[in-house]
Amino acid sequence: MQLFVPDLAIEIASKTDRFESLLAKAYRYRECGTKEVYVFSIATRQVFVCSQHPVTAMGESEEFRPEQIPGFSIRISDLLAMI
């Protein structure tokens, strides 16, 4: 059986999700070979980025610019407004 691993994964925390569980899931994605994982927190209006770099948190005034989608960018506040 061949395993498919995405290059990019996005998780959006719902009201019933435990944030720690989503971060653990993000680390599992990374361990399996996913290059970038983004965890969106609507409650805090932040995006947590797990990649080859140390985990970072971005605020809503910053740009969502995944390396896996060259040329794509959108302000996080605009993206959160769509969720």
C-alpha positions in Angstrom: 0.0 0.0 0.0 1.3 3.4 -1.0 0.8 6.3 1.5 -0.1 9.7 0.2 1.4 12.6 2.1 0.3 16.2 1.2 2.9 18.9 0.8 0.6 21.3 2.6 -2.0 20.8 5.3 -4.4 23.3 6.9 -6.3 22.7 10.1 -9.0 25.1 11.4 -9.7 24.9 15.1 -13.4 24.6 15.8 -15.1 25.4 19.1 -15.0 21.7 20.1 -11.3 21.1 19.1 -8.6 21.1 21.7 -5.8 23.2 20.3 -3.2 20.9 21.7 -4.7 18.0 19.7 -4.5 20.0 16.5 -0.8 20.9 17.2 -0.1 17.2 17.8 -1.8 16.4 14.5 0.3 19.0 12.8 3.5 17.4 14.2 2.3 14.0 12.9 1.8 15.5 9.5 5.4 16.8 9.6 6.8 13.5 10.8 5.2 11.8 7.8 6.7 14.3 5.4 4.2 17.1 5.0 6.3 20.2 4.3 4.0 22.9 5.8 1.1 22.7 8.3 -1.0 25.7 9.2 -3.3 25.6 12.3 -5.8 28.5 12.2 -7.3 29.6 15.5 -10.4 31.6 14.9 -10.7 32.4 18.7 -7.3 34.0 18.9 -7.2 35.2 15.3 -3.8 33.6 14.8 -2.2 31.1 12.5 0.5 28.7 13.8 3.0 27.5 11.2 4.8 24.2 11.5 7.5 23.7 8.9 11.2 23.1 8.6 11.6 26.3 10.6 10.7 26.7 14.3 7.0 27.0 14.9 5.8 30.5 14.5 2.6 32.3 15.2 1.2 34.9 12.8 -1.3 37.6 13.6 -4.2 38.7 11.5 -2.4 41.7 10.1 0.2 39.4 8.5 0.2 37.7 5.1 -0.6 34.0 4.6 2.0 33.0 2.0 2.6 29.2 1.9 5.8 28.2 0.3 4.0 25.3 -1.4 1.8 27.7 -3.4 4.2 30.1 -5.0 2.8 33.6 -5.8 -0.3 33.1 -3.5 -0.8 35.5 -0.6 -3.7 36.8 1.4 -3.9 38.8 4.6 -4.9 36.5 7.4 -7.7 38.8 8.5 -9.3 38.5 5.1 -8.9 34.8 5.1 -10.4 34.5 8.6 -13.4 36.6 7.5 -14.2 33.9 5.0 -14.3 31.1 7.6 
